[in-house]
Amino acid sequence: QVQLVESGGGLVQAGGSLRLSCAASRIIFSFKAMGWYRQAPGKQRELVAVITNGGIRDYAESAKGRFIISRDNAKNTVYLQMNSLQPEDTAVYYCHADSSDYLGDYDYWGQGTQVTVYS
């Protein structure tokens, strides 16, 4: 069973920064892609950023220019550097990974880490 463990959330003032980490229980290169999603109260979960095992990155419009997703294969960890945080970034942030084999496709989720931005 794959485990994804997030850390790095917290309380930060608007304009500040946080770095989220997602440690995987297996080699992250085995995943097709890993990413970060977030869910604010009363809203649907949305994609924030994704990075493929080939290193291709993609971001939600709200994250472009402020957030950076990266990976450290040696540590089996994916990061989300969040800069210029705003109150609307307040949400629970979830790490996600997907993989596939001859049996099918698989999605894995972390337990989430709370990010709260105050003005």
N, C-alpha and C positions, 0 to 999 in steps of 0.2 A: 504494500500500500504506500503510495506516494504521499509525503507530507510537505506542506509549504507553511513556513512559519514567518510571519511578518513581525517587524519591529520598527521603532523609530517614530511612531506617531506621538502626538502630544498637543499641547496648547501653545500657540504662537501668536504674536501680534501681527496685524496686517503689515505687509511689506517684508516680513521675515522669511526664513527658510527652514526647511526640514529635509532630512534624507531618510527615506524609507528603505528597509532591507527586506528581502524575501529569501530565506534559506531553504533550499530543497533537500530532500532526503535521498536524492539520487542525482546522477550526473545530468546537469541541465542541458548539455548538448544533445541529450536524447530526446528533448522536447522539440516539437516543431517551432513553437513560439512560446514566449512568456510575456505576461503583461500585467498591467495594473488597471483595476476598475475601481470605481467609487460609487457609493450610494448615500445620498443625503436623505434626511427624514422626509417621508412622503413622496419620494421620487424613485424612478427606476434606476437600477444599476447601469452605469455607463462606462464605456471604455475611456481610459485616460491616455495610456501609452502602451505600445507593444514592441517587442524586439524578437526577430526570428533567429533561428540557430545560425543563419547566415549573416547576422548582424544588421539586417535591415530594420530601421526604426520607423514608427508611425505614431502620430499624436492626434488627440482630439484638438479641434480648433482652439478650445479654451486653454489648452496646455502648451500650445506652440509658442516658442520663445521664452517660456518660463520654466518648463519642466524638462528634465533630461533623464532618459532611461538608459541604463547600462548594465553590463553583466560581467561577472568575474567567474569564468569557467573553473578556475582552480579552487574557488571557494564554493562553487555551486550556489551562487547568490546573484540575485538581480536587485538592482537599486533603482530608486526613483528620487532624483534630486529635484526638489520643489523650491523655486525662488519666487520672490514677489508675491507671496501668498495673499489671498484676499478672503474676506468672510464667505464668499460664495464657494470657496474651495473646501469648506467644512463638510466633512463626510466620513464615513467609514471606508477605508481603502483596503481593497482585497487584491491579493496576488493570485494570478491565474497561470496555468500551464496546460498545454494540450499536446497530445501525442497520438500516435496511431500505430497499429500493427495489423497483422493479417486477420485479426478478429474484429477490428473496428477502431473507432475513434474514442479518445478518452479526454475528459476535462477534469482538472484538479483545481481546488480552491483552498486558499488559506482561511484562517478564522477571522481575519480583518484586524485593522488597527485604526483607532480613532484619530482623526486630525481635526482640530478645532482652531479656527482663526478668528480672533476678536479685533474689533476696530478701536 
